[in-house]
Amino acid sequence: LKCLTFQSYEDERRNRSELEVRCQRLTLELADTKQMIQQGDYRQENYDKVKRQVSLERDVFEHELSELRRRYEVLEVSHKAQAKERNDLSKELATIQQSLNLLQKDKDYLNRQNMELSVRCAHEEDRLERLQIQLEDAKKAREEMYEKYVASRDHYKTEYEKRLHEELEQIRLKTNQEIEQLRGTSKEMYERENRNLREARDNAVAEKERAVIAEKDALRKYDQLLEQYRQMQFGTESKVAELLHQSKLKSFESEHVQLMQQETAKNLSQCQMECEKYQRKLEVLTKEFYSLQSSSETRIIELQTQNSEFQARLDTYEKLEKELDEIILQTAEMENEVEAERVLFSYGYGANVPTTAKRRLKQSVHLARRLLQLEKQNSLLVKDLEHQKEQVTQISQELDRANSLLSQVQQPYKYLIETVQQRDSQISLQKEHITQLEKDVSLLNKEKTALLRVKNQMAADLERLLNHRE
């Protein structure tokens, strides 16, 4: 009985909770329906007032439209004058941009060569550091070997002297016994051995002198390389510190970009939710938009008729501008300025021509003179470019000589050069990886800016819609 009563109580509680939820939903729906009924009653009661306000607003808008038409005519006249001036300036800009592009290409070419030479200089510095490290190791090994050589020499010398004494005593005993039998043969053998020993001693003395001279030369070179190494070490330490600082800054920037990307993703999800809400509102507003569109179409037809009239006038002005352009080209090709002015006066320069046309003719003549000045500057720049090309060829020849000398180097320097080349290839691969990462970061920044623009545009559209609804 207790179990059954407990189960029945639980069922009743569940049913009661479901009924309470339904009751709350129904109350909310009832409140919404009451608000809709009140809004409908308010619209029925205030329909006349709204209609009057709309008619007043319509009259105000018509008055503003007439004023805007007058302003449009004035602005159109000024726009034509400014369009002519803009065409003249665009031609000047085109000529200047051509010279600028040529100079920019020269600058880029020189920058590339400078970068390549700086990279090679860095490789040579790395190679020098490695050679200095190996030189220090070789010096330490030489000192150790020299100490071992001295100790072993003393040890073997004592042993050799002991053995010599023992062998000499034995040889004396044997020689005293066998002098009579082997005196002839022993003399010949002894003389041969003495000769060989003397030659070996002379060779050993010569080798010792050579080794001493080579040791002195190596010590001198070692001192010179130590001084160079210390100078290079100070420069490399500063460069390493700068590179570490730059790497830390780049890592911090990448982390900051990742955080910004996560925030933009969250904002995007929120914007999508808001978009769904606003799309529902847009469906309601489209109905009102269609009603306004029908009234705007009639207005568009009227404006199109006016536009066709203005287009006919524009065609006549364009024909005049083409004729003036041909006159300007003829005068610019002439070398004598007096003949150029005669041609201009024959085509109406100084006669009853509009002020804008006079201004255009004067500007075109000045443009031709300026073109001659720019051509002179261009010839000077070409000479500078040829001089720089000669310098580049000299540098390339020196590089080829250095590469040929490196290829002729023997062991162990050849092994060092190969290791440096492998390290250079690894550095280039790392640089390519870094550029790829920078491209990815720039793409993410572009996506972020695009999303922010979309968000701002949606917010502006929503504000407009809300204002229009009010």
Residue pairs with C-beta under 8 A, 6 or more apart in sequence:
43 50
76 310
80 314
80 317
81 356
84 321
84 356
84 360
85 356
85 359
85 360
87 321
88 360
88 363
88 364
88 367
91 367
92 367
92 370
95 367
95 370
95 371
95 374
96 374
99 374
99 377
99 378
102 378
102 381
103 381
106 381
106 385
106 388
110 388
113 392
113 395
117 395
120 399
123 420
123 424
125 232
125 235
125 236
126 420
126 423
127 416
127 417
127 420
128 228
128 229
128 232
129 229
129 232
129 233
129 236
130 416
130 419
130 420
131 413
131 416
132 225
132 228
132 229
132 232
134 412
134 416
135 222
135 225
139 222
175 186
179 186
253 441
254 437
254 441
257 441
257 444
257 445
260 448
261 444
261 448
264 447
264 448
264 451
264 452
267 451
267 455
268 451
271 451
271 454
271 455
271 458
274 458
275 458
278 458
278 462
278 465
281 465
282 465
285 465
285 468
285 469
288 468
320 357
323 347
324 357
324 360
324 361
327 343
327 344
327 347
327 361
328 360
328 361
328 364
328 365
328 367
328 368
330 343
331 340
331 343
331 344
331 364
331 365
331 368
332 340
332 364
332 365
332 367
332 368
332 371
334 340
334 343
340 365
340 368
341 349
344 350
344 361
344 365
345 351
348 357
349 358
349 361
350 358
406 417
409 417
